[in-house]
Amino acid sequence: MDFSQFTDLGDDAEVPARWRCDFCGGSPPVWVFPTRTHEVYQIESLEGPSVTGQSVGGWLACRDCQIFIDRMREHDLIDQERLARRCANIIATKLHLSQKAVLRDIRPIHQGFFQHRLGAGRPWTAAEGQGPPPPPFEVKGFD
């Protein structure tokens, strides 16, 4: 896959963090991919119930991630790894973190998306961004 068509995120500080791409953190989102609700993480507790984070609803994608995902071959692990590496590089650069550490965390999150994706999706409109955002993850077992 040719990565030359993907643009730099640039200065997007004016875009609310709640309306960013769920894959790379870029903005603005232009597409929403429907997914089934699924567990994203689980934290075991020695003193109480475990805490489970769930992905609820669709995943927002910026133009570049939407194009990348649409061009991927279905169930192609190499393409999924390329997307994870691309997103990890963007996030690590913006947050001044190790790409290796970010990639380790992104892989299972992206795998959950691909396992629970429900189709091609649809355009995400600016009007949808006017109301309060849905929570990116629902946490259960935490009081």
ZADO-1210 file (C-alpha; in nm, 4 decimals, padded with zeros to 6 digits):
<atoms>
<atom x="00.0000" y="00.0000" z="00.0000" code="MET" pos="1"/>
<atom x="00.1251" y="00.3487" z="-00.0882" code="ASP" pos="2"/>
<atom x="00.1262" y="00.5788" z="00.2145" code="PHE" pos="3"/>
<atom x="00.2049" y="00.8982" z="00.0195" code="SER" pos="4"/>
<atom x="-00.1600" y="01.0087" z="00.0060" code="GLN" pos="5"/>
<atom x="-00.1875" y="01.0392" z="00.3855" code="PHE" pos="6"/>
<atom x="-00.1517" y="01.3939" z="00.5106" code="THR" pos="7"/>
<atom x="00.0119" y="01.5289" z="00.8221" code="ASP" pos="8"/>
<atom x="-00.2262" y="01.6062" z="01.1085" code="LEU" pos="9"/>
<atom x="-00.0993" y="01.9619" z="01.1328" code="GLY" pos="10"/>
<atom x="-00.2175" y="02.1962" z="01.4059" code="ASP" pos="11"/>
<atom x="-00.5603" y="02.0724" z="01.5076" code="ASP" pos="12"/>
<atom x="-00.5699" y="02.2124" z="01.8609" code="ALA" pos="13"/>
<atom x="-00.8974" y="02.3963" z="01.7960" code="GLU" pos="14"/>
<atom x="-01.0873" y="02.0720" z="01.7320" code="VAL" pos="15"/>
<atom x="-01.2488" y="01.9345" z="02.0485" code="PRO" pos="16"/>
<atom x="-01.0732" y="01.6201" z="02.1671" code="ALA" pos="17"/>
<atom x="-01.4072" y="01.4411" z="02.1911" code="ARG" pos="18"/>
<atom x="-01.4484" y="01.4500" z="01.8120" code="TRP" pos="19"/>
<atom x="-01.1240" y="01.2968" z="01.6964" code="ARG" pos="20"/>
<atom x="-01.0448" y="00.9872" z="01.4986" code="CYS" pos="21"/>
<atom x="-01.0750" y="00.6776" z="01.7193" code="ASP" pos="22"/>
<atom x="-00.7831" y="00.5195" z="01.5320" code="PHE" pos="23"/>
<atom x="-00.5094" y="00.7848" z="01.5229" code="CYS" pos="24"/>
<atom x="-00.6457" y="01.0753" z="01.7276" code="GLY" pos="25"/>
<atom x="-00.6478" y="01.3025" z="01.4219" code="GLY" pos="26"/>
<atom x="-00.9209" y="01.5364" z="01.3231" code="SER" pos="27"/>
<atom x="-01.1681" y="01.6066" z="01.1957" code="PRO" pos="28"/>
<atom x="-01.3601" y="01.2789" z="01.1809" code="PRO" pos="29"/>
<atom x="-01.5465" y="01.2288" z="00.8542" code="VAL" pos="30"/>
<atom x="-01.6663" y="00.8676" z="00.8760" code="TRP" pos="31"/>
<atom x="-01.8231" y="00.6362" z="01.1310" code="VAL" pos="32"/>
<atom x="-01.7789" y="00.2581" z="01.1215" code="PHE" pos="33"/>
<atom x="-02.0497" y="00.0650" z="01.3095" code="PRO" pos="34"/>
<atom x="-01.9316" y="-00.1965" z="01.5588" code="THR" pos="35"/>
<atom x="-02.0832" y="-00.4294" z="01.8136" code="ARG" pos="36"/>
<atom x="-02.0256" y="-00.3358" z="02.1762" code="THR" pos="37"/>
<atom x="-01.7171" y="-00.5236" z="02.2946" code="HIS" pos="38"/>
<atom x="-01.4635" y="-00.5356" z="02.5757" code="GLU" pos="39"/>
<atom x="-01.1540" y="-00.3278" z="02.5220" code="VAL" pos="40"/>
<atom x="-00.9748" y="-00.3888" z="02.8487" code="TYR" pos="41"/>
<atom x="-01.0212" y="-00.5537" z="03.1859" code="GLN" pos="42"/>
<atom x="-00.8377" y="-00.4602" z="03.5025" code="ILE" pos="43"/>
<atom x="-00.8397" y="-00.7208" z="03.7773" code="GLU" pos="44"/>
<atom x="-00.8611" y="-00.5969" z="04.1341" code="SER" pos="45"/>
<atom x="-00.7375" y="-00.7761" z="04.4435" code="LEU" pos="46"/>
<atom x="-00.9712" y="-00.5756" z="04.6662" code="GLU" pos="47"/>
<atom x="-01.2959" y="-00.5620" z="04.4693" code="GLY" pos="48"/>
<atom x="-01.4664" y="-00.6310" z="04.1398" code="PRO" pos="49"/>
<atom x="-01.2706" y="-00.6135" z="03.8181" code="SER" pos="50"/>
<atom x="-01.3128" y="-00.3113" z="03.5926" code="VAL" pos="51"/>
<atom x="-01.4090" y="-00.3688" z="03.2299" code="THR" pos="52"/>
<atom x="-01.3955" y="-00.1032" z="02.9601" code="GLY" pos="53"/>
<atom x="-01.6198" y="-00.1474" z="02.6597" code="GLN" pos="54"/>
<atom x="-01.6297" y="00.0122" z="02.3170" code="SER" pos="55"/>
<atom x="-01.9880" y="00.1252" z="02.2626" code="VAL" pos="56"/>
<atom x="-02.1246" y="00.2392" z="01.9279" code="GLY" pos="57"/>
<atom x="-01.9437" y="00.3344" z="01.6107" code="GLY" pos="58"/>
<atom x="-01.5809" y="00.4283" z="01.5645" code="TRP" pos="59"/>
<atom x="-01.5029" y="00.7694" z="01.4163" code="LEU" pos="60"/>
<atom x="-01.2364" y="00.7893" z="01.1478" code="ALA" pos="61"/>
<atom x="-01.0496" y="01.0813" z="00.9952" code="CYS" pos="62"/>
<atom x="-01.0274" y="01.0958" z="00.6170" code="ARG" pos="63"/>
<atom x="-00.6902" y="00.9238" z="00.6049" code="ASP" pos="64"/>
<atom x="-00.7868" y="00.6340" z="00.8339" code="CYS" pos="65"/>
<atom x="-01.1192" y="00.5906" z="00.6526" code="GLN" pos="66"/>
<atom x="-00.9417" y="00.5661" z="00.3160" code="ILE" pos="67"/>
<atom x="-00.6805" y="00.3314" z="00.4606" code="PHE" pos="68"/>
<atom x="-00.9437" y="00.0997" z="00.6143" code="ILE" pos="69"/>
<atom x="-01.1596" y="00.1022" z="00.3004" code="ASP" pos="70"/>
<atom x="-00.8598" y="00.0000" z="00.0871" code="ARG" pos="71"/>
<atom x="-00.7582" y="-00.2837" z="00.3178" code="MET" pos="72"/>
<atom x="-00.8085" y="-00.6415" z="00.2133" code="ARG" pos="73"/>
<atom x="-01.0604" y="-00.8113" z="00.4397" code="GLU" pos="74"/>
<atom x="-00.9006" y="-01.0011" z="00.7290" code="HIS" pos="75"/>
<atom x="-00.5504" y="-00.9055" z="00.6095" code="ASP" pos="76"/>
<atom x="-00.3285" y="-00.9018" z="00.9181" code="LEU" pos="77"/>
<atom x="-00.0468" y="-00.7244" z="00.7334" code="ILE" pos="78"/>
<atom x="-00.2762" y="-00.4329" z="00.6436" code="ASP" pos="79"/>
<atom x="-00.4049" y="-00.4227" z="01.0022" code="GLN" pos="80"/>
<atom x="-00.0461" y="-00.4065" z="01.1280" code="GLU" pos="81"/>
<atom x="00.0301" y="-00.1225" z="00.8844" code="ARG" pos="82"/>
<atom x="-00.2689" y="00.0735" z="01.0132" code="LEU" pos="83"/>
<atom x="-00.1635" y="00.0127" z="01.3750" code="ALA" pos="84"/>
<atom x="00.1935" y="00.1262" z="01.3009" code="ARG" pos="85"/>
<atom x="00.0723" y="00.4359" z="01.1158" code="ARG" pos="86"/>
<atom x="-00.1575" y="00.5325" z="01.4036" code="CYS" pos="87"/>
<atom x="00.1040" y="00.4538" z="01.6684" code="ALA" pos="88"/>
<atom x="00.3538" y="00.6774" z="01.4886" code="ASN" pos="89"/>
<atom x="00.1065" y="00.9679" z="01.4773" code="ILE" pos="90"/>
<atom x="00.0056" y="00.9324" z="01.8415" code="ILE" pos="91"/>
<atom x="00.3605" y="00.8761" z="01.9685" code="ALA" pos="92"/>
<atom x="00.4869" y="01.1822" z="01.7805" code="THR" pos="93"/>
<atom x="00.2094" y="01.4080" z="01.9107" code="LYS" pos="94"/>
<atom x="00.2430" y="01.2872" z="02.2705" code="LEU" pos="95"/>
<atom x="00.6239" y="01.2499" z="02.2697" code="HIS" pos="96"/>
<atom x="00.6018" y="00.8812" z="02.3580" code="LEU" pos="97"/>
<atom x="00.7796" y="00.5711" z="02.2370" code="SER" pos="98"/>
<atom x="00.6193" y="00.4367" z="01.9196" code="GLN" pos="99"/>
<atom x="00.6913" y="00.0847" z="02.0427" code="LYS" pos="100"/>
<atom x="00.4954" y="00.1414" z="02.3652" code="ALA" pos="101"/>
<atom x="00.2028" y="00.3039" z="02.1850" code="VAL" pos="102"/>
<atom x="00.1953" y="00.0257" z="01.9248" code="LEU" pos="103"/>
<atom x="00.1772" y="-00.2374" z="02.1996" code="ARG" pos="104"/>
<atom x="-00.1379" y="-00.0684" z="02.3331" code="ASP" pos="105"/>
<atom x="-00.2979" y="00.0065" z="01.9951" code="ILE" pos="106"/>
<atom x="-00.2761" y="-00.3430" z="01.8464" code="ARG" pos="107"/>
<atom x="-00.5374" y="-00.5084" z="02.0708" code="PRO" pos="108"/>
<atom x="-00.7684" y="-00.2057" z="02.0499" code="ILE" pos="109"/>
<atom x="-00.7602" y="-00.2131" z="01.6688" code="HIS" pos="110"/>
<atom x="-00.8014" y="-00.5927" z="01.6687" code="GLN" pos="111"/>
<atom x="-01.1208" y="-00.5462" z="01.8686" code="GLY" pos="112"/>
<atom x="-01.2477" y="-00.3041" z="01.6052" code="PHE" pos="113"/>
<atom x="-01.1831" y="-00.5467" z="01.3191" code="PHE" pos="114"/>
<atom x="-01.3379" y="-00.8392" z="01.5068" code="GLN" pos="115"/>
<atom x="-01.6554" y="-00.6445" z="01.5868" code="HIS" pos="116"/>
<atom x="-01.6946" y="-00.4218" z="01.2806" code="ARG" pos="117"/>
<atom x="-02.0442" y="-00.4247" z="01.1294" code="LEU" pos="118"/>
<atom x="-01.9952" y="-00.3074" z="00.7735" code="GLY" pos="119"/>
<atom x="-01.8637" y="-00.0221" z="00.5639" code="ALA" pos="120"/>
<atom x="-02.0053" y="00.2645" z="00.7655" code="GLY" pos="121"/>
<atom x="-02.1285" y="00.6035" z="00.6568" code="ARG" pos="122"/>
<atom x="-02.0222" y="00.9668" z="00.6475" code="PRO" pos="123"/>
<atom x="-02.0122" y="01.1425" z="00.9840" code="TRP" pos="124"/>
<atom x="-02.1578" y="01.4905" z="00.9613" code="THR" pos="125"/>
<atom x="-02.0719" y="01.8106" z="01.1422" code="ALA" pos="126"/>
<atom x="-02.4289" y="01.8188" z="01.2747" code="ALA" pos="127"/>
<atom x="-02.3588" y="01.4996" z="01.4686" code="GLU" pos="128"/>
<atom x="-02.0765" y="01.6855" z="01.6408" code="GLY" pos="129"/>
<atom x="-02.3048" y="01.9544" z="01.7824" code="GLN" pos="130"/>
<atom x="-02.4483" y="01.7448" z="02.0647" code="GLY" pos="131"/>
<atom x="-02.2654" y="01.5839" z="02.3535" code="PRO" pos="132"/>
<atom x="-02.0370" y="01.3029" z="02.2443" code="PRO" pos="133"/>
<atom x="-02.1026" y="00.9456" z="02.3411" code="PRO" pos="134"/>
<atom x="-01.8441" y="00.8083" z="02.5840" code="PRO" pos="135"/>
<atom x="-01.5632" y="00.6343" z="02.3948" code="PRO" pos="136"/>
<atom x="-01.5649" y="00.3480" z="02.6444" code="PHE" pos="137"/>
<atom x="-01.8201" y="00.2356" z="02.8966" code="GLU" pos="138"/>
<atom x="-01.6708" y="00.1171" z="03.2241" code="VAL" pos="139"/>
<atom x="-01.8470" y="-00.1556" z="03.4197" code="LYS" pos="140"/>
<atom x="-01.7714" y="-00.2841" z="03.7663" code="GLY" pos="141"/>
<atom x="-01.6406" y="00.0474" z="03.8976" code="PHE" pos="142"/>
<atom x="-01.8385" y="00.2421" z="04.1579" code="ASP" pos="143"/>
</atoms>
